Amino acid sequence: MLYSLFQYLHTSDFPGARLMSYITFRSGAAFVLALLIAIFIGRRIIDRLRRMQIGEEVRNLGVEGEKKKRGTPTMGGIIIIISIMVPCLLVGNLGNVYMLLMLVATLWLGTIGFLDDYKKIREHNKEGIKGKYKIIGQVGIGVLVAATMYLNPGMGIVRNTEVVNTKTNEIEQVIYESPVTHTPETTIPFVKNNNFSYSELFGALGDYAEPAGWVLFFIVTLFFVTATSNGANLTDGLDGLASGVSATIVVALAVMAYFGSNIVYSAYLNIMYVPGTEELVVYGAAFIGALVGFLWYNAAPASVFMGDTGSLMLGGIIAVFAILIRKELLLPILCGIFYAEDLSVIIQTAYFKATGGRRVFKMAPLHHHFQKAGGEVSALIQRPYEKVAETKIVTRFWIISIILAVVTIVTLKIR
């Protein structure tokens, strides 16, 4: 809204109107607005949730401090959603398809989480809506994103060609082709040319290689949206854990979006140039500000929990963000915490069924494993060990997430 207004004022030579044309300025404004909204409006929302007696029903897991959390207001993900949406609507370019997709994904996944939380509270049912319906909702937004990228020829990349000095074998220049290439191409780490098209896997199909590549892209998109959304949902079990880890991940994504959307920086770093994705930097800044503001209340001891309204949304829009900037194959590194939580539940369940009751972890998801300790021995650790304080677990997971974010960015130059 403000973006369109300032664009109009700029044509009239209004002093200062040009500021809104700078991504850095709009991103800074989005961050500050989101942070302030989360802090100041968040308090009112928490009070309202408390008056409505929308509190968390904590299961008896036998871990320290869980009884104190019973009754803490949940559905705090509403704070995050509002804090993202308002700044993006104000300073974002709503004519940009990437921004529109992120806003739709935010509302879509937030609605799924809201319905899940509502069912838990209304029926006092910890399971919420059935898992298959959550999957259907996650697959739905994945299909929408993939279909939009397939049907919109403007959502492509500009391929780059290296000019190498034959004597020194050094890259002298990176040249980008002028037309936008509409292809299912992505980024892979640790190789000389980190651009990779899914169609390359189907070269034997000839003219059908491109359609086959898009089909694979659809499948990959659905997998990452579902896996990352559920991983974030499982990670949301300790005060500040999911929000802190997510903030770190989005910082890395915003950095990659900024460099990948600028032809000068893309050429300098010799990475994929994806025109139009600069608007995702504005969205990312609002997302980071919302999460930092939410941490104001969610840090231990938490005054509010995000609930599935927030956690299902966080992972899903992180996956959509990565897909839009063609970095989805970097998610296993960047979102290592989320996928570790996913795998811990899968491994625990499969091992429990296969062995008739034995466990690999003391408790799953993974973060709860470190809260349980004593004389008992798990299949994973063959000796007694002491439990770890909740705040220390959260801090260590944050540190690991920061390391993974740095490694993810570095992989763009490790070839």
C-alpha positions in Angstrom: 0.0 0.0 0.0 2.6 2.5 1.1 4.9 1.1 -1.7 2.3 2.0 -4.3 1.7 5.4 -2.8 5.4 6.2 -2.8 5.8 5.0 -6.3 3.1 7.4 -7.4 4.7 10.2 -5.4 8.0 9.4 -7.0 6.5 10.2 -10.4 5.5 13.6 -9.0 9.0 14.3 -7.8 7.9 14.2 -4.2 10.9 14.6 -1.8 12.0 11.3 -0.3 9.6 9.2 -2.3 12.4 7.4 -4.0 13.4 5.7 -0.7 10.7 3.1 -1.2 12.4 1.9 -4.4 15.4 0.6 -2.3 15.1 -3.0 -1.1 17.4 -2.3 1.9 15.2 0.6 3.1 11.9 -1.4 2.7 13.5 -4.4 4.3 14.6 -2.4 7.3 11.2 -0.8 7.6 9.5 -4.2 7.4 11.8 -5.6 10.2 11.2 -2.6 12.5 7.4 -2.6 11.9 7.1 -6.4 12.5 9.2 -6.2 15.6 7.1 -3.3 17.1 3.8 -5.0 16.2 4.9 -8.3 17.7 5.9 -6.6 21.0 3.2 -4.1 21.5 0.2 -5.9 19.9 1.5 -9.2 21.2 0.8 -8.2 24.8 -2.8 -7.4 24.0 -3.3 -10.7 22.2 -1.7 -12.7 25.0 -4.0 -11.0 27.6 -7.0 -11.7 25.3 -6.0 -15.4 25.0 -5.7 -15.6 28.8 -9.1 -14.1 29.4 -10.6 -16.6 26.9 -8.8 -19.3 28.8 -7.0 -20.6 25.7 -4.3 -22.4 27.6 -1.9 -25.2 26.8 -2.8 -28.7 28.0 0.5 -30.3 28.8 0.9 -34.0 28.7 2.6 -35.8 31.5 6.0 -36.5 29.9 7.9 -36.7 33.2 10.3 -33.8 32.4 11.3 -31.0 34.6 9.1 -27.8 34.5 6.2 -29.2 32.5 3.6 -28.6 35.2 4.5 -24.9 35.3 3.6 -24.6 31.6 0.1 -25.9 32.0 -2.4 -23.1 31.3 0.1 -20.9 29.4 -1.8 -19.2 26.6 -1.3 -20.9 23.2 -2.2 -20.0 19.6 0.4 -17.2 19.8 1.2 -17.9 16.2 -1.5 -15.3 15.5 1.0 -12.7 16.7 3.6 -13.9 14.2 1.1 -13.9 11.3 -0.2 -10.4 12.0 3.4 -9.1 12.4 4.4 -10.6 9.0 1.3 -9.6 7.1 0.9 -6.0 8.1 4.5 -4.8 7.2 4.4 -6.8 3.9 1.0 -5.2 3.0 2.4 -1.7 3.8 5.9 -1.7 2.3 5.8 -4.8 0.1 5.3 -4.7 -3.7 1.9 -6.5 -4.0 2.3 -6.7 -7.7 5.2 -9.1 -7.3 4.2 -12.8 -7.7 6.8 -14.0 -5.2 5.5 -11.7 -2.5 1.9 -12.7 -3.2 2.8 -16.4 -3.0 4.5 -16.0 0.4 1.5 -14.1 1.8 -0.9 -16.8 0.6 1.3 -19.5 2.0 1.4 -17.7 5.4 -2.4 -17.4 5.6 -2.9 -20.9 4.2 -0.6 -22.7 6.6 -1.6 -20.5 9.5 -5.2 -21.4 9.0 -4.4 -25.1 9.1 -2.5 -24.6 12.4 -5.3 -22.4 13.8 -8.0 -25.1 13.0 -5.7 -27.7 14.7 -5.3 -25.6 17.8 -9.0 -24.7 17.9 -10.0 -28.4 17.8 -7.5 -29.2 20.6 -8.9 -26.4 22.8 -12.6 -27.0 22.1 -12.5 -30.7 22.4 -9.6 -31.0 24.9 -8.0 -33.3 22.4 -4.2 -33.1 22.3 -4.2 -34.7 18.8 -6.2 -31.9 17.1 -7.3 -32.5 13.6 -6.3 -35.8 12.0 -2.8 -36.0 10.5 -4.1 -36.8 7.0 -6.0 -33.5 6.9 -2.8 -31.6 7.9 -0.9 -33.4 5.1 -3.7 -32.6 2.6 -3.4 -28.9 3.5 0.4 -28.9 3.3 0.3 -30.7 0.0 -2.3 -28.2 -1.2 0.0 -25.2 -0.8 2.9 -27.1 -2.3 0.8 -27.8 -5.4 -0.2 -24.1 -5.6 3.4 -23.0 -5.4 4.7 -25.5 -7.9 1.8 -24.9 -10.3 2.3 -21.2 -10.2 6.0 -21.6 -10.9 5.2 -23.9 -13.8 2.5 -21.8 -15.4 4.1 -18.4 -14.9 6.9 -18.0 -17.6 8.2 -15.0 -15.8 9.2 -17.0 -12.7 12.4 -18.3 -14.2 16.1 -17.8 -13.9 18.8 -16.2 -16.0 21.5 -18.7 -16.8 25.1 -17.8 -16.3 28.2 -18.7 -18.3 31.8 -18.6 -17.0 34.5 -17.0 -19.1 37.7 -18.9 -18.0 41.3 -17.8 -18.7 42.9 -20.8 -20.5 46.3 -19.9 -19.1 45.5 -19.4 -15.4 42.3 -21.5 -15.4 40.7 -18.7 -13.4 37.2 -17.3 -14.0 37.6 -13.9 -15.6 34.0 -13.0 -16.0 30.4 -14.4 -15.5 28.0 -13.6 -18.3 24.3 -13.8 -17.9 21.9 -14.6 -20.8 19.4 -11.8 -21.4 16.2 -13.9 -21.6 14.6 -15.5 -18.5 14.7 -19.2 -18.8 11.6 -21.0 -17.6 12.9 -24.3 -16.5 12.8 -26.6 -13.4 16.3 -25.5 -12.3 17.7 -25.4 -8.8 20.9 -25.0 -6.8 23.0 -27.9 -5.5 26.1 -27.6 -3.3 29.6 -28.9 -3.5 29.9 -29.0 -7.3 31.7 -26.8 -9.8 28.5 -25.6 -11.6 25.9 -25.5 -8.8 23.0 -25.0 -11.2 21.1 -28.2 -11.8 17.9 -28.9 -13.8 15.7 -31.7 -12.8 15.2 -32.4 -16.5 18.8 -33.5 -16.7 17.8 -36.7 -15.0 15.5 -37.6 -17.9 17.8 -36.9 -20.8 16.9 -40.2 -22.3 13.3 -39.1 -22.8 14.2 -36.5 -25.4 11.4 -34.0 -25.9 9.7 -35.3 -22.8 12.7 -34.6 -20.5 11.4 -31.1 -19.7 7.9 -32.1 -18.6 9.4 -35.0 -16.6 11.7 -32.6 -14.9 8.7 -30.4 -13.9 6.9 -33.5 -12.5 9.9 -34.3 -10.4 10.0 -30.6 -9.3 6.4 -30.9 -8.1 7.2 -34.0 -6.1 10.3 -32.4 -4.5 8.2 -29.3 -3.7 5.5 -31.4 -1.9 8.1 -33.3 0.0 10.0 -30.3 1.3 6.9 -28.3 2.3 5.4 -31.3 4.2 8.7 -32.4 5.8 9.8 -28.9 6.9 6.4 -27.9 8.2 6.1 -31.0 10.3 9.7 -30.7 11.4 9.1 -27.2 12.7 5.9 -28.4 14.4 7.8 -31.1 16.2 10.6 -28.7 17.2 8.1 -26.5 19.0 8.4 -28.2 22.3 10.6 -26.0 24.4 10.4 -22.3 25.2 11.9 -20.2 22.4 13.3 -23.3 20.5 11.2 -23.2 17.2 11.1 -19.4 16.9 14.9 -19.0 17.5 15.9 -21.7 15.1 13.4 -20.4 12.5 14.8 -16.8 12.8 18.3 -18.1 12.0 17.1 -20.1 9.0 15.2 -17.1 7.6 18.3 -14.8 8.0 20.2 -17.2 5.8 17.4 -17.4 3.2 17.1 -13.6 3.1 20.8 -13.3 2.5 20.7 -15.8 -0.4 17.6 -14.1 -1.8 19.3 -10.7 -1.7 22.4 -11.9 -3.5 20.5 -14.1 -5.9 18.1 -11.3 -7.0 20.9 -8.8 -7.8 22.7 -9.4 -11.1 25.9 -7.7 -10.0 26.2 -9.7 -6.8 25.1 -12.9 -8.6 27.8 -12.4 -11.2 30.5 -11.6 -8.5 29.6 -14.8 -6.5 28.9 -16.8 -9.7 25.5 -18.0 -8.4 22.1 -18.4 -10.0 20.3 -15.1 -10.8 16.6 -15.2 -10.1 15.0 -11.8 -11.1 12.0 -10.7 -9.0 13.0 -12.5 -5.8 14.3 -9.3 -4.3 10.8 -8.8 -2.8 11.4 -11.9 -0.7 14.1 -10.0 1.2 11.3 -7.6 2.4 9.2 -10.6 3.4 12.2 -12.2 5.1 12.9 -9.1 7.1 9.3 -8.9 8.3 9.5 -12.6 9.2 12.7 -12.1 11.2 11.2 -9.1 13.0 8.1 -11.0 13.8 10.0 -13.9 15.3 12.3 -11.7 17.3 9.3 -9.8 18.7 7.6 -13.1 19.5 10.7 -14.3 21.3 10.2 -11.3 23.6 7.3 -13.3 25.1 8.2 -16.9 24.1 11.7 -17.0 25.7 11.9 -19.0 28.9 9.8 -18.9 30.9 7.3 -18.5 28.1 4.3 -16.1 28.5 2.8 -17.6 25.3 3.2 -20.6 23.0 2.9 -20.3 19.3 0.9 -23.5 19.0 0.3 -25.2 15.7 -1.0 -21.8 14.4 2.6 -20.8 14.4 4.8 -23.9 14.2 3.0 -25.6 11.2 3.3 -22.2 9.4 6.9 -21.6 10.1 8.3 -24.7 8.5 6.0 -24.5 5.6 6.8 -21.0 4.6 10.5 -21.6 5.1 10.2 -24.4 2.5 8.2 -22.2 0.1 10.8 -19.4 0.5 13.6 -21.8 -0.4 11.7 -23.2 -3.3 11.0 -19.8 -4.8 14.7 -18.8 -4.7 15.7 -22.2 -6.2 17.5 -23.3 -3.0 15.3 -26.2 -1.9 18.0 -28.8 -2.1 20.0 -26.8 0.5 17.2 -27.3 3.1 18.6 -30.6 4.5 21.6 -28.6 5.6 19.9 -25.3 6.6 16.9 -27.0 8.3 19.0 -29.8 9.9 17.4 -29.2 13.3 13.9 -29.7 11.8 14.8 -32.8 9.9 16.6 -34.3 12.9 13.4 -33.9 14.9 11.4 -35.5 12.1 13.9 -38.4 11.9 14.0 -39.0 15.6 10.2 -39.6 15.7 10.3 -41.8 12.6 13.3 -43.9 14.0 11.8 -44.1 17.5 8.4 -45.3 16.2 9.8 -47.8 13.8 12.3 -49.2 16.3 9.7 -49.4 19.0 7.4 -51.4 16.8 10.1 -53.7 15.4 11.6 -54.6 18.9 8.3 -54.8 20.8 8.8 -51.8 23.0 12.5 -50.9 23.0 13.6 -47.3 22.3 16.5 -45.6 20.5 15.9 -42.3 22.3 14.8 -41.7 25.8 12.0 -39.7 24.3 11.1 -38.3 20.9 11.2 -35.7 19.4 14.9 -35.3 19.8 14.9 -32.2 22.1 13.0 -34.2 24.8 15.6 -36.9 24.7 18.1 -34.6 26.5 15.5 -33.7 29.1 15.3 -37.4 30.3 18.2 -38.9 32.0 19.3 -41.1 34.9 20.3 -44.7 35.3 18.3 -46.0 32.4 20.1 -46.6 29.2 18.8 -46.1 25.7 19.8 -47.9 22.5 21.5 -44.7 21.3 23.7 -44.0 24.3 25.0 -47.1 26.1 25.7 -45.4 29.5 23.9 -43.4 32.1 23.9 -39.7 31.5 22.6 -36.6 33.2 19.7 -34.5 32.0 20.2 -31.1 30.4 18.4 -28.0 31.5 15.8 -26.7 29.1 17.4 -23.4 28.5 20.7 -25.0 27.7 19.1 -27.4 25.2 17.5 -24.4 23.5 20.7 -22.4 23.4 22.7 -25.3 22.0 20.1 -25.9 19.3 20.3 -22.2 18.4 24.1 -22.5 18.1 23.8 -25.6 15.9 21.3 -23.7 13.7 23.6 -20.8 13.3 26.4 -23.1 12.3 24.2 -24.9 9.7 23.1 -21.5 8.3 26.7 -20.4 7.8 27.6 -23.7 6.2 24.6 -23.4 3.9 25.7 -20.0 2.6 29.3 -21.2 2.3 28.3 -24.1 0.2 27.5 -21.7 -2.6 31.2 -21.1 -3.0 32.6 -24.6 -2.1 32.8 -26.4 -5.4 
